[in-house]
Amino acid sequence: MKELIVASRNKGKVGEIKELLAGLVFKVTSLEDYPHVPEIIEDGKTYRANALKKARETALATGKMAMSDDSGIEVKALGNAPGIYSARFAGEGASEKARNQKLFKMLKNVPMSKRQARYRCVIALVDAKGKELGVVEGTCSGYVTTKEQGQNGFGFDPLFLLKRYNKTFGQLPASLKAKISHRARALKKFRLLLSKVTAGNS
């Protein structure tokens, strides 16, 4: 069975990706399985640049096909910040709780009607030699709440509200999130990309 490495050590993200890629003719692993691969510095100016860099460096270090997801939350009232800096905008190594609290603080006097946001996810696929095979994207629009709600998901999920359901990603069941999230939408396109690549190489 061919192997596909998810270029991440984020357990929440890797778990979600593995679930959404279930049924593929690939053994899906992650950087958790390759401790010798050094930490990859995300210094790109776009999601695409970061996703490609992480996937490429992982492929070159392991000799295996790799994919990487770069994602973030874009808040309209903050000029689409924190965006690509979502994981680091509260400082390197900051906890999810610290990031969420910082975002609340930045939006302290912003009314609910002006707290529009969207999650964005860009996924890059490279072959074992680091050659780009394709890049796909998915988004999901919502609002930033004024307090954390729900225990599900990870990252900004407890404060990302979908008005259609009047629930945050932290409150929605994983089965529903797996259909409507930014990552689910990007991975739907990614599965098509992977099947085209696999068909082309068979």
GROMACS elastic network, one bead per residue, 0.5 to 0.9 nm:
[ bonds ]
;  ai    aj funct       b0    kb
    1    25     6  0.68306   500
    1    26     6  0.59240   500
    1    27     6  0.63596   500
    2    25     6  0.72553   500
    2    26     6  0.50708   500
    2    27     6  0.61170   500
    2    28     6  0.87493   500
    2    64     6  0.88492   500
    2    65     6  0.86265   500
    3    25     6  0.88489   500
    3    26     6  0.53221   500
    3    28     6  0.59794   500
    3    29     6  0.71393   500
    3    64     6  0.68138   500
    3    65     6  0.68065   500
    3    66     6  0.84611   500
    4    26     6  0.61922   500
    4    27     6  0.61116   500
    4    29     6  0.62134   500
    4    30     6  0.81244   500
    4    64     6  0.68720   500
    4    65     6  0.53062   500
    4    66     6  0.54431   500
    4    67     6  0.71258   500
    5     8     6  0.85780   500
    5    27     6  0.83468   500
    5    28     6  0.58995   500
    5    31     6  0.71179   500
    5    33     6  0.89300   500
    5    55     6  0.84305   500
    5    58     6  0.78679   500
    5    59     6  0.79892   500
    5    64     6  0.70215   500
    5    65     6  0.63472   500
    5    67     6  0.61772   500
    5    68     6  0.83900   500
    6     9     6  0.84523   500
    6    14     6  0.68968   500
    6    17     6  0.81479   500
    6    18     6  0.86847   500
    6    28     6  0.70936   500
    6    29     6  0.60665   500
    6    31     6  0.66996   500
    6    55     6  0.78017   500
    6    58     6  0.86415   500
    6    66     6  0.59796   500
    6    67     6  0.51610   500
    6    68     6  0.57943   500
    6    69     6  0.80503   500
    7    14     6  0.87206   500
    7    29     6  0.88083   500
    7    30     6  0.58858   500
    7    31     6  0.56831   500
    7    51     6  0.87335   500
    7    54     6  0.60534   500
    7    55     6  0.57087   500
    7    56     6  0.89562   500
    7    57     6  0.86969   500
    7    58     6  0.61339   500
    7    59     6  0.86289   500
    7    66     6  0.65285   500
    7    67     6  0.59810   500
    7    68     6  0.50047   500
    7    69     6  0.77032   500
    8    11     6  0.80400   500
    8    13     6  0.77433   500
    8    14     6  0.67000   500
    8    30     6  0.60759   500
    8    31     6  0.54719   500
    8    32     6  0.75657   500
    8    54     6  0.81584   500
    8    68     6  0.70799   500
    8    69     6  0.81020   500
    9    12     6  0.88502   500
    9    13     6  0.82069   500
    9    14     6  0.71433   500
    9    30     6  0.67899   500
    9    31     6  0.54311   500
    9    32     6  0.54961   500
   10    13     6  0.54040   500
   10    14     6  0.60233   500
   10    15     6  0.84695   500
   10    31     6  0.89606   500
   10    32     6  0.86201   500
   11    14     6  0.51439   500
   11    15     6  0.59048   500
   11    16     6  0.84720   500
   11    32     6  0.84488   500
   12    15     6  0.52727   500
   12    16     6  0.62255   500
   12    17     6  0.86950   500
   12   153     6  0.72849   500
   12   154     6  0.61805   500
   12   155     6  0.84894   500
   13    16     6  0.51673   500
   13    17     6  0.61573   500
   13    18     6  0.86017   500
   13    69     6  0.87651   500
   13   153     6  0.89950   500
   13   154     6  0.79211   500
   14    17     6  0.51247   500
   14    18     6  0.60685   500
   14    19     6  0.85984   500
   14    29     6  0.85827   500
   14    30     6  0.69871   500
   15    18     6  0.51981   500
   15    19     6  0.62592   500
   15    20     6  0.86825   500
   16    19     6  0.52325   500
   16    20     6  0.62304   500
   16    21     6  0.86567   500
   16   153     6  0.87056   500
   16   178     6  0.82554   500
   16   183     6  0.85989   500
   16   184     6  0.88872   500
   17    20     6  0.50828   500
   17    21     6  0.60676   500
   17    22     6  0.85973   500
   17   183     6  0.79294   500
   17   184     6  0.83112   500
   17   187     6  0.78077   500
   18    21     6  0.51337   500
   18    22     6  0.61435   500
   18    28     6  0.66266   500
   18    29     6  0.82673   500
   19    22     6  0.52490   500
   19   178     6  0.86045   500
   20    23     6  0.88477   500
   20   178     6  0.69029   500
   20   183     6  0.88214   500
   20   184     6  0.68307   500
   20   187     6  0.70666   500
   20   188     6  0.83289   500
   21    24     6  0.61600   500
   21    28     6  0.81587   500
   21   187     6  0.74778   500
   21   188     6  0.87010   500
   21   191     6  0.73825   500
   22    25     6  0.89316   500
   22    28     6  0.88081   500
   23    26     6  0.82251   500
   24    27     6  0.78689   500
   24    28     6  0.86015   500
   24   191     6  0.82849   500
   29    32     6  0.78299   500
   29    33     6  0.65521   500
   29    34     6  0.88567   500
   30    33     6  0.56087   500
   30    34     6  0.71337   500
   30    66     6  0.89296   500
   31    35     6  0.64409   500
   31    36     6  0.87296   500
   31    37     6  0.71937   500
   31    58     6  0.80119   500
   32    35     6  0.60414   500
   33    36     6  0.89669   500
   34    37     6  0.58959   500
   34    62     6  0.79831   500
   35    38     6  0.75954   500
   36    61     6  0.85993   500
   37    40     6  0.83818   500
   37    57     6  0.86212   500
   37    58     6  0.69911   500
   37    61     6  0.62949   500
   37    62     6  0.77420   500
   38    58     6  0.89042   500
   38    61     6  0.87333   500
   40    53     6  0.81093   500
   40    54     6  0.63067   500
   40    57     6  0.74944   500
   40    58     6  0.84813   500
   41    44     6  0.87536   500
   41    50     6  0.86420   500
   41    53     6  0.86753   500
   41    54     6  0.81326   500
   42    45     6  0.88714   500
   42    49     6  0.85817   500
   42    50     6  0.55098   500
   42    51     6  0.84712   500
   42    53     6  0.75937   500
   42    54     6  0.74924   500
   43    46     6  0.88844   500
   43    49     6  0.83501   500
   43    50     6  0.67903   500
   43    53     6  0.89034   500
   44    47     6  0.73256   500
   44    48     6  0.80428   500
   44    49     6  0.50559   500
   44    51     6  0.86756   500
   44    53     6  0.79489   500
   44    84     6  0.86626   500
   45    48     6  0.84512   500
   45    49     6  0.66420   500
   45    50     6  0.75090   500
   45    84     6  0.76556   500
   46    49     6  0.52367   500
   46    50     6  0.63923   500
   46    51     6  0.86064   500
   46    83     6  0.89798   500
   46    84     6  0.65813   500
   47    50     6  0.52318   500
   47    51     6  0.59974   500
   47    52     6  0.85299   500
   47    69     6  0.83726   500
   47    70     6  0.54022   500
   47    71     6  0.66556   500
   47    72     6  0.83870   500
   47    83     6  0.85011   500
   47    84     6  0.59798   500
   47   120     6  0.87634   500
   47   121     6  0.77033   500
   47   122     6  0.60661   500
   47   123     6  0.85331   500
   48    51     6  0.51354   500
   48    52     6  0.60593   500
   48    53     6  0.84686   500
   48    69     6  0.88542   500
   48    70     6  0.73023   500
   48   122     6  0.61685   500
   48   123     6  0.74888   500
   48   124     6  0.71814   500
   48   135     6  0.74076   500
   48   136     6  0.89099   500
   49    52     6  0.52950   500
   49    53     6  0.60820   500
   49    54     6  0.86716   500
   49    70     6  0.89239   500
   50    53     6  0.51232   500
   50    54     6  0.61696   500
   50    55     6  0.85652   500
   50    68     6  0.84728   500
   50    69     6  0.85185   500
   50    70     6  0.64238   500
   50    84     6  0.85404   500
   51    54     6  0.53543   500
   51    55     6  0.61695   500
   51    56     6  0.84821   500
   51    67     6  0.78880   500
   51    68     6  0.50712   500
   51    69     6  0.55543   500
   51    70     6  0.51140   500
   51    71     6  0.87140   500
   51   122     6  0.68728   500
   51   123     6  0.61745   500
   51   124     6  0.55104   500
   51   125     6  0.85379   500
   51   135     6  0.86195   500
   52    55     6  0.51716   500
   52    56     6  0.58263   500
   52    57     6  0.84203   500
   52    67     6  0.81468   500
   52    68     6  0.69164   500
   52    69     6  0.87477   500
   52    70     6  0.89130   500
   52   123     6  0.80852   500
   52   124     6  0.54481   500
   52   125     6  0.73913   500
   52   126     6  0.76297   500
   52   130     6  0.89037   500
   52   132     6  0.75250   500
   52   135     6  0.82258   500
   53    56     6  0.51534   500
   53    57     6  0.60061   500
   53    58     6  0.83938   500
   53    68     6  0.84425   500
   53   124     6  0.89294   500
   54    57     6  0.54355   500
   54    58     6  0.61224   500
   54    59     6  0.86200   500
   54    66     6  0.87130   500
   54    67     6  0.80218   500
   54    68     6  0.60408   500
   54    69     6  0.84991   500
   54    70     6  0.88070   500
   54   124     6  0.87806   500
   55    58     6  0.52205   500
   55    59     6  0.61476   500
   55    60     6  0.86755   500
   55    65     6  0.83553   500
   55    66     6  0.52478   500
   55    67     6  0.50700   500
   55    69     6  0.84795   500
   55   124     6  0.67270   500
   55   125     6  0.66691   500
   55   126     6  0.62896   500
   55   127     6  0.89557   500
   55   130     6  0.74327   500
   55   132     6  0.89686   500
   56    59     6  0.51378   500
   56    60     6  0.61532   500
   56    61     6  0.85638   500
   56    65     6  0.88823   500
   56    66     6  0.71858   500
   56    67     6  0.82823   500
   56    68     6  0.87150   500
   56   124     6  0.89864   500
   56   125     6  0.83774   500
   56   126     6  0.62159   500
   56   127     6  0.81513   500
   56   128     6  0.84413   500
   56   129     6  0.78480   500
   56   131     6  0.73226   500
   56   132     6  0.78998   500
   57    60     6  0.51699   500
   57    61     6  0.60774   500
   57    62     6  0.86027   500
   57    66     6  0.89554   500
   57   130     6  0.72373   500
   58    61     6  0.51700   500
   58    62     6  0.61422   500
   58    63     6  0.80997   500
   58    64     6  0.79419   500
   58    65     6  0.84834   500
   58    66     6  0.65078   500
   58    67     6  0.85406   500
   58    68     6  0.89788   500
   58   128     6  0.89386   500
   58   130     6  0.82092   500
   59    62     6  0.52660   500
   59    63     6  0.52570   500
   59    64     6  0.51342   500
   59    65     6  0.57259   500
   59    66     6  0.54292   500
   59    67     6  0.85648   500
   59   126     6  0.72222   500
   59   127     6  0.69467   500
   59   128     6  0.51579   500
   59   129     6  0.62907   500
   59   130     6  0.55135   500
   60    63     6  0.54586   500
   60    64     6  0.75724   500
   60   128     6  0.67393   500
   60   129     6  0.58724   500
   60   130     6  0.58883   500
   61    64     6  0.82950   500
   62    65     6  0.85021   500
   62   128     6  0.77961   500
   63   127     6  0.85815   500
   63   129     6  0.64984   500
   63   130     6  0.85241   500
   64   127     6  0.69450   500
   64   129     6  0.76257   500
   64   130     6  0.87717   500
   65   125     6  0.76220   500
   65   126     6  0.59648   500
   65   129     6  0.77559   500
   65   130     6  0.77635   500
   66   124     6  0.83306   500
   66   125     6  0.59778   500
   66   126     6  0.55789   500
   66   127     6  0.65084   500
   66   128     6  0.70394   500
   66   130     6  0.81144   500
   67   123     6  0.68054   500
   67   124     6  0.54684   500
   67   126     6  0.63770   500
   67   127     6  0.88083   500
   68   122     6  0.81776   500
   68   123     6  0.54925   500
   68   124     6  0.53865   500
   68   125     6  0.67893   500
   68   126     6  0.88709   500
   69   121     6  0.65479   500
   69   122     6  0.56057   500
   69   124     6  0.66005   500
   69   183     6  0.83516   500
   70    84     6  0.76132   500
   70   120     6  0.83731   500
   70   121     6  0.58392   500
   70   122     6  0.53817   500
   70   123     6  0.64407   500
   70   124     6  0.84948   500
   71    83     6  0.77333   500
   71    84     6  0.67156   500
   71    86     6  0.79159   500
   71    87     6  0.87926   500
   71   119     6  0.72779   500
   71   120     6  0.54077   500
   71   122     6  0.61533   500
   71   123     6  0.84795   500
   71   182     6  0.86591   500
   71   183     6  0.82062   500
   72    81     6  0.89779   500
   72    82     6  0.73050   500
   72    84     6  0.55695   500
   72    85     6  0.72260   500
   72    86     6  0.51959   500
   72    87     6  0.74247   500
   72   118     6  0.84416   500
   72   119     6  0.58103   500
   72   120     6  0.55683   500
   72   121     6  0.67629   500
   72   156     6  0.89718   500
   73    80     6  0.78406   500
   73    81     6  0.73939   500
   73    82     6  0.64400   500
   73    83     6  0.52506   500
   73    84     6  0.79002   500
   73    85     6  0.89008   500
   73    86     6  0.63556   500
   73   117     6  0.68464   500
   73   118     6  0.57300   500
   73   120     6  0.62796   500
   73   121     6  0.89882   500
   73   156     6  0.77604   500
   73   160     6  0.89657   500
   74    78     6  0.79147   500
   74    79     6  0.78409   500
   74    81     6  0.52124   500
   74    82     6  0.59614   500
   74    84     6  0.85109   500
   74    86     6  0.84350   500
   74   116     6  0.86655   500
   74   117     6  0.54225   500
   74   118     6  0.52949   500
   74   119     6  0.62757   500
   74   120     6  0.74372   500
   75    78     6  0.53956   500
   75    79     6  0.65914   500
   75    81     6  0.56650   500
   75    82     6  0.71716   500
   75    83     6  0.78799   500
   75   115     6  0.69742   500
   75   116     6  0.61395   500
   75   118     6  0.66321   500
   75   119     6  0.88357   500
   75   143     6  0.82444   500
   75   144     6  0.78673   500
   76    79     6  0.52565   500
   76    81     6  0.76116   500
   76   114     6  0.78171   500
   76   115     6  0.69279   500
   76   116     6  0.56756   500
   76   117     6  0.57144   500
   76   118     6  0.82417   500
   77    80     6  0.71375   500
   77    81     6  0.84398   500
   77   107     6  0.79600   500
   77   110     6  0.78560   500
   77   114     6  0.65833   500
   77   115     6  0.63718   500
   77   116     6  0.72788   500
   77   117     6  0.83045   500
   78    81     6  0.52832   500
   78    82     6  0.76863   500
   78   106     6  0.81533   500
   78   107     6  0.81436   500
   79    82     6  0.85083   500
   80    83     6  0.61195   500
   80   117     6  0.77943   500
   80   118     6  0.86297   500
   81    84     6  0.79534   500
   81    85     6  0.77385   500
   81    86     6  0.78392   500
   82    85     6  0.52827   500
   82    87     6  0.85857   500
   82    88     6  0.88271   500
   82    89     6  0.65959   500
   82   103     6  0.85999   500
   83    86     6  0.54482   500
   83    87     6  0.89265   500
   83   119     6  0.86019   500
   83   120     6  0.81242   500
   84    87     6  0.77154   500
   84    88     6  0.87164   500
   85    88     6  0.53184   500
   85    89     6  0.53691   500
   86    89     6  0.55713   500
   86    90     6  0.82029   500
   86    99     6  0.80229   500
   87    90     6  0.77376   500
   87    91     6  0.84635   500
   87    92     6  0.81350   500
   87    93     6  0.86398   500
   87    94     6  0.82382   500
   87    96     6  0.83540   500
   87    99     6  0.77330   500
   87   155     6  0.82970   500
   88    91     6  0.51771   500
   88    92     6  0.53320   500
   88    93     6  0.73195   500
   88    94     6  0.71642   500
   88    99     6  0.80933   500
   89    92     6  0.77332   500
   89    94     6  0.85530   500
   89    99     6  0.71843   500
   89   102     6  0.85341   500
   90    93     6  0.84241   500
   90    94     6  0.59583   500
   90    95     6  0.84341   500
   90    98     6  0.67059   500
   90    99     6  0.52666   500
   90   100     6  0.87597   500
   90   102     6  0.65304   500
   90   103     6  0.86511   500
   91    94     6  0.54969   500
   91    99     6  0.84435   500
   94    97     6  0.80959   500
   94    98     6  0.59993   500
   94    99     6  0.66818   500
   95    98     6  0.51095   500
   95    99     6  0.63952   500
   95   100     6  0.86720   500
   95   155     6  0.89823   500
   96    99     6  0.51254   500
   96   100     6  0.61513   500
   96   101     6  0.85843   500
   96   154     6  0.77648   500
   96   155     6  0.55043   500
   96   156     6  0.73500   500
   97   100     6  0.51340   500
   97   101     6  0.61320   500
   97   102     6  0.86176   500
   97   155     6  0.82101   500
   97   156     6  0.87310   500
   98   101     6  0.51116   500
   98   102     6  0.61543   500
   98   103     6  0.86951   500
   99   102     6  0.51399   500
   99   103     6  0.63061   500
   99   104     6  0.87322   500
   99   155     6  0.82297   500
   99   156     6  0.80036   500
  100   103     6  0.51885   500
  100   104     6  0.63009   500
  100   105     6  0.87108   500
  100   148     6  0.80953   500
  100   155     6  0.78877   500
  100   156     6  0.62932   500
  100   158     6  0.86841   500
  100   159     6  0.75896   500
  101   104     6  0.50692   500
  101   105     6  0.62098   500
  101   106     6  0.87192   500
  101   147     6  0.89196   500
  102   105     6  0.50499   500
  102   106     6  0.62680   500
  102   107     6  0.87492   500
  103   106     6  0.51027   500
  103   107     6  0.63553   500
  103   108     6  0.85492   500
  103   144     6  0.88442   500
  104   107     6  0.51796   500
  104   108     6  0.59101   500
  104   144     6  0.83214   500
  104   145     6  0.82439   500
  104   146     6  0.65866   500
  104   147     6  0.76795   500
  104   159     6  0.89547   500
  105   109     6  0.85920   500
  106   109     6  0.82405   500
  106   110     6  0.86542   500
  107   110     6  0.52090   500
  107   111     6  0.83626   500
  107   115     6  0.77850   500
  107   144     6  0.87456   500
  107   146     6  0.84508   500
  108   111     6  0.84524   500
  108   146     6  0.81883   500
  110   113     6  0.82178   500
  110   114     6  0.63338   500
  110   115     6  0.66943   500
  111   114     6  0.55325   500
  111   115     6  0.66404   500
  112   115     6  0.51925   500
  112   116     6  0.80429   500
  112   143     6  0.76606   500
  112   144     6  0.77155   500
  112   145     6  0.72695   500
  112   146     6  0.79001   500
  113   116     6  0.72768   500
  113   143     6  0.84100   500
  114   143     6  0.83548   500
  115   142     6  0.85340   500
  115   143     6  0.53328   500
  115   144     6  0.55184   500
  115   145     6  0.77185   500
  116   141     6  0.75926   500
  116   142     6  0.59392   500
  116   144     6  0.65723   500
  117   140     6  0.86384   500
  117   141     6  0.59637   500
  117   142     6  0.53320   500
  117   143     6  0.50455   500
  117   144     6  0.64167   500
  117   160     6  0.79258   500
  117   161     6  0.89999   500
  118   139     6  0.66424   500
  118   140     6  0.54421   500
  118   142     6  0.57298   500
  118   143     6  0.74729   500
  118   160     6  0.84608   500
  118   182     6  0.85553   500
  119   138     6  0.83750   500
  119   139     6  0.55517   500
  119   140     6  0.52501   500
  119   141     6  0.64274   500
  119   142     6  0.80411   500
  119   160     6  0.85508   500
  119   181     6  0.80163   500
  119   182     6  0.59697   500
  119   183     6  0.85890   500
  120   137     6  0.74290   500
  120   138     6  0.59940   500
  120   140     6  0.67171   500
  120   141     6  0.87764   500
  120   182     6  0.57663   500
  120   183     6  0.77174   500
  120   186     6  0.89537   500
  121   136     6  0.83873   500
  121   137     6  0.56052   500
  121   138     6  0.52828   500
  121   139     6  0.62704   500
  121   140     6  0.89734   500
  121   182     6  0.57507   500
  121   183     6  0.56638   500
  121   185     6  0.86011   500
  121   186     6  0.65048   500
  122   135     6  0.69675   500
  122   136     6  0.57322   500
  122   138     6  0.65935   500
  122   139     6  0.88426   500
  122   182     6  0.89336   500
  122   183     6  0.81393   500
  122   186     6  0.68348   500
  123   134     6  0.84090   500
  123   135     6  0.55793   500
  123   136     6  0.53441   500
  123   137     6  0.62804   500
  123   138     6  0.86811   500
  123   183     6  0.86746   500
  123   186     6  0.68870   500
  123   187     6  0.77086   500
  123   190     6  0.73168   500
  124   132     6  0.75462   500
  124   133     6  0.77031   500
  124   134     6  0.59722   500
  124   136     6  0.66495   500
  124   137     6  0.89542   500
  124   190     6  0.84960   500
  125   130     6  0.88244   500
  125   131     6  0.84866   500
  125   132     6  0.61787   500
  125   133     6  0.54084   500
  125   134     6  0.55008   500
  125   135     6  0.63635   500
  125   136     6  0.88078   500
  125   190     6  0.83560   500
  125   193     6  0.86356   500
  125   194     6  0.82089   500
  126   129     6  0.75938   500
  126   130     6  0.52022   500
  126   131     6  0.51305   500
  126   133     6  0.50834   500
  126   134     6  0.72375   500
  127   130     6  0.52383   500
  127   131     6  0.53459   500
  127   132     6  0.67230   500
  127   133     6  0.66508   500
  128   131     6  0.74625   500
  130   133     6  0.88978   500
  132   135     6  0.80329   500
  133   193     6  0.83142   500
  133   194     6  0.87786   500
  133   197     6  0.74324   500
  134   190     6  0.85777   500
  134   193     6  0.70366   500
  134   194     6  0.88476   500
  135   190     6  0.79394   500
  135   193     6  0.84982   500
  136   186     6  0.60257   500
  136   187     6  0.80366   500
  136   189     6  0.63708   500
  136   190     6  0.62821   500
  136   193     6  0.82740   500
  137   182     6  0.80464   500
  137   183     6  0.82676   500
  137   185     6  0.75895   500
  137   187     6  0.82531   500
  137   189     6  0.77104   500
  137   190     6  0.85262   500
  138   181     6  0.80772   500
  138   183     6  0.62059   500
  138   184     6  0.75418   500
  138   187     6  0.78771   500
  138   188     6  0.88556   500
  138   189     6  0.83045   500
  139   181     6  0.72430   500
  139   183     6  0.75130   500
  139   185     6  0.70553   500
  139   186     6  0.76067   500
  140   180     6  0.72151   500
  140   181     6  0.57576   500
  140   183     6  0.85873   500
  140   185     6  0.83310   500
  141   160     6  0.89377   500
  141   161     6  0.88063   500
  141   162     6  0.74215   500
  141   181     6  0.89769   500
  141   182     6  0.85090   500
  142   160     6  0.63692   500
  142   161     6  0.54247   500
  142   163     6  0.67923   500
  142   164     6  0.89300   500
  142   168     6  0.88630   500
  143   159     6  0.80346   500
  143   160     6  0.57688   500
  143   162     6  0.65769   500
  143   163     6  0.76005   500
  143   168     6  0.88939   500
  144   147     6  0.86929   500
  144   156     6  0.89509   500
  144   159     6  0.54774   500
  144   160     6  0.50246   500
  144   161     6  0.59425   500
  144   168     6  0.88778   500
  145   148     6  0.71092   500
  145   149     6  0.82746   500
  145   158     6  0.84090   500
  145   159     6  0.50432   500
  145   160     6  0.63865   500
  145   161     6  0.61508   500
  145   168     6  0.81438   500
  146   159     6  0.73463   500
  147   158     6  0.81454   500
  147   159     6  0.64855   500
  148   151     6  0.88665   500
  148   156     6  0.88183   500
  148   157     6  0.85401   500
  148   159     6  0.50199   500
  148   160     6  0.86700   500
  148   168     6  0.85640   500
  148   170     6  0.82528   500
  149   157     6  0.85232   500
  149   159     6  0.62681   500
  149   160     6  0.88188   500
  149   161     6  0.89604   500
  149   167     6  0.80959   500
  149   168     6  0.64907   500
  149   169     6  0.85988   500
  149   170     6  0.61873   500
  149   171     6  0.65822   500
  150   153     6  0.85564   500
  150   157     6  0.82018   500
  150   158     6  0.53744   500
  150   159     6  0.84642   500
  150   167     6  0.85627   500
  150   168     6  0.69903   500
  150   169     6  0.76323   500
  150   172     6  0.79945   500
  151   154     6  0.82337   500
  151   157     6  0.86312   500
  151   158     6  0.68033   500
  151   169     6  0.89980   500
  151   170     6  0.52424   500
  151   171     6  0.65699   500
  152   157     6  0.74557   500
  152   158     6  0.73693   500
  152   169     6  0.70389   500
  152   171     6  0.59954   500
  152   172     6  0.72391   500
  152   173     6  0.74745   500
  152   174     6  0.74899   500
  153   156     6  0.84497   500
  153   157     6  0.57864   500
  153   158     6  0.75614   500
  153   169     6  0.66719   500
  153   170     6  0.54442   500
  153   171     6  0.83998   500
  153   172     6  0.87034   500
  153   174     6  0.75861   500
  153   177     6  0.88488   500
  154   157     6  0.55760   500
  154   158     6  0.75756   500
  154   169     6  0.87649   500
  154   170     6  0.75088   500
  155   158     6  0.77305   500
  156   159     6  0.56780   500
  156   160     6  0.62595   500
  156   169     6  0.83515   500
  156   170     6  0.83501   500
  157   160     6  0.52102   500
  157   161     6  0.81776   500
  157   168     6  0.65003   500
  157   171     6  0.83867   500
  158   161     6  0.79087   500
  158   168     6  0.56737   500
  158   169     6  0.59138   500
  158   171     6  0.70625   500
  159   168     6  0.60725   500
  159   169     6  0.75034   500
  159   170     6  0.73227   500
  160   167     6  0.83082   500
  160   168     6  0.50807   500
  160   169     6  0.59023   500
  160   170     6  0.76960   500
  161   164     6  0.88648   500
  161   165     6  0.83448   500
  161   166     6  0.67664   500
  161   167     6  0.55729   500
  161   169     6  0.66015   500
  161   170     6  0.87105   500
  162   165     6  0.57384   500
  162   166     6  0.57663   500
  162   167     6  0.57355   500
  162   168     6  0.58812   500
  162   169     6  0.74829   500
  163   167     6  0.68318   500
  163   168     6  0.84820   500
  164   167     6  0.80379   500
  165   168     6  0.81724   500
  165   172     6  0.84309   500
  167   170     6  0.77867   500
  167   171     6  0.57787   500
  167   172     6  0.63810   500
  168   171     6  0.51505   500
  168   172     6  0.63279   500
  169   172     6  0.51563   500
  169   173     6  0.80751   500
  169   174     6  0.85756   500
  169   177     6  0.68823   500
  169   181     6  0.84629   500
  170   173     6  0.81944   500
  171   174     6  0.89498   500
  172   175     6  0.82156   500
  172   176     6  0.66029   500
  172   177     6  0.64697   500
  173   176     6  0.55687   500
  173   177     6  0.64471   500
  173   178     6  0.86839   500
  174   178     6  0.59281   500
  174   179     6  0.88308   500
  175   178     6  0.51708   500
  175   179     6  0.69570   500
  176   179     6  0.53486   500
  176   180     6  0.65788   500
  176   181     6  0.84055   500
  177   180     6  0.53061   500
  177   181     6  0.53436   500
  177   184     6  0.76158   500
  178   181     6  0.62258   500
  178   183     6  0.80991   500
  178   184     6  0.54645   500
  178   185     6  0.85847   500
  179   184     6  0.58499   500
  179   185     6  0.72979   500
  180   183     6  0.83144   500
  180   184     6  0.62446   500
  180   185     6  0.66409   500
  181   184     6  0.50497   500
  181   185     6  0.62334   500
  181   186     6  0.85969   500
  182   185     6  0.52132   500
  182   186     6  0.61895   500
  182   187     6  0.85527   500
  183   186     6  0.50470   500
  183   187     6  0.59275   500
  183   188     6  0.84752   500
  184   187     6  0.50811   500
  184   188     6  0.61245   500
  184   189     6  0.88426   500
  185   188     6  0.52027   500
  185   189     6  0.67394   500
  185   190     6  0.86997   500
  186   189     6  0.53294   500
  186   190     6  0.61162   500
  186   191     6  0.87953   500
  187   191     6  0.59968   500
  187   192     6  0.85731   500
  188   191     6  0.53654   500
  188   192     6  0.68015   500
  188   193     6  0.89590   500
  189   192     6  0.52245   500
  189   193     6  0.63328   500
  189   194     6  0.87245   500
  190   194     6  0.60444   500
  190   195     6  0.85416   500
  191   194     6  0.50583   500
  191   195     6  0.61617   500
  191   196     6  0.86595   500
  192   195     6  0.51605   500
  192   196     6  0.62605   500
  192   197     6  0.86546   500
  193   196     6  0.52033   500
  193   197     6  0.62075   500
  193   198     6  0.85752   500
  194   197     6  0.50746   500
  194   198     6  0.59882   500
  194   199     6  0.84433   500
  195   198     6  0.50251   500
  195   199     6  0.59571   500
  195   200     6  0.84421   500
  196   199     6  0.50772   500
  196   200     6  0.60489   500
  196   201     6  0.86454   500
  197   200     6  0.50655   500
  197   201     6  0.63023   500
  197   202     6  0.87432   500
  198   201     6  0.51909   500
  198   202     6  0.61917   500
  199   202     6  0.52361   500
